Amino acid sequence: MSFFAAISLIPLVSYNLLSVLFLTDTVLMLFYVLSLYYFYKILLKGENKDFILWSLFSGCSLLSKQVFIALYPVFLFLAFIKNRKVFKMKIFYFSLTFSLLIGLVPFFLWNLKNDFATFKHLLYLSGAHSEFKIEKSVQYLGDYSISQIAINSVFLFPLYIFVILKAFKNIRNFKILFLLSFPVFVFLFFLILSFKHRVYGNWPAFSYFTLYILAAFFIYRFNKIKHFIILSLPSILSIFILFYTPILDKIGIGYILPPKKDPTKRLVGWRNLALEVQNIRNKYREAFLFSDDYFISSELMFYLKDHPYIYCINTGRRKNQFDFLGKINNPKNYNKTGIYITGAAIQPLVKRGFKNLVFYKKYNVKYRGKVVKSFNIYVLRNFKEIKEIQTNRY
């Protein structure tokens, strides 16, 4: 059954995406799973080393992504149900405190130095500043529900409904309660949040790990393996197409997902764009690079061989990590040449920041035989200062 539980992840969209894309959820997933394992050991045996390891891994989970703090009540609830003796143990309170310190001390120290940016970011994501509108709420709820079905697999969804219903019928079994509590709590947490703000599909994904173990158990127990295999085949095929969408053109059905609407187009073209930018840099060796899009800045920092720092100016966008890193209005840049890479036309505030424009080139990215995105590359001389737009959106 353990082997089946492991391979049952193969047809899941979420786990295939997380194996390719690096998100904060990727780091959280590692520590989340380890924290669950050692907390379960605490409830069974309560050995000192298990308390220490749980505090370490749960603290790292919290440090990875602050939403993990919402799971501490679940840990306490499960301890109350299974082993109330832990509440009489000093090491339990020590491990709980140590866990919170690992996750929150660096978090608070950074925020003290940076105008509590993370708090403002979380408030923005929660929709605290937005007006409640029933039509928007219905839209967000619908988007959230559909996204959760999609990331787990549209084809396997009926089977997971079967598993959840069986799990609730056997909820008195603590092992089942333990595996079900975390994904259900996180799902409901974000469901409530979706009443006010759009919730992205990947946010609750980390918590579903135990649901997949539970699914493997019930599928195996009720001899539904054949059903699982039959439903997995179209799911695996859809994942293969998602990762290699040009196959649609090769079999003559590219119109189903045209290049302009292909989500994978965001992943292509960066290496060649970096080569183009490098060729221009070779002519202006003292030039610094900047953009107004953090995707462009991040990708070029990765693909350019010397990995230079690339400024990301604020022209009215929501704040991101670049607003807390190096600033373009630095004396070391004054009177130098700047290379500006953007997906839009050059903005007046950028032009005003330099004496004159000396070079321009448009670079198109082709994917599946079509131009899917374009970049404008500008070379500007004698940098003075760019008056960035200050926003309160995080």
Buried (B, 14 or more C-beta within 10 A) or exposed (E): EEEEBEEBBEBBBBBBBBEEEEBEBBBBBBBBBBBBEBBBBBBEEBEEEBBBBBBBBBBBBBBBBBBBBEBBEBBBEBBEEBBEEBEEBEBBEBBBEBBBEBBBEEBEEEBEEEEBBBBBBBEBBEBEEEEEEEEBBEEBBEBBBEBBBBBBBBBBBEBBEBBBEBBEEBEEEBEBBBBBBBBBBBBEBBBEBBBBBBBEBBBBBBBBBBBBBBBBBBBBEEEBEEBBEEBBEBBBEBBEBBEEBBEBBEEEEBEEBBBEEBEBBEEBBBEEBBEBBBEBBEEBEEBBBBBBBBEBBBBBBEBBEEEEEBBBBBBEBEBBEBBEEEEBBEEEBEEBBBBBBBEEEBBEBBBEBBEEBEBEEEBEBEBBEBEBBEBBBBBBBBBEEBEBEEEEEB
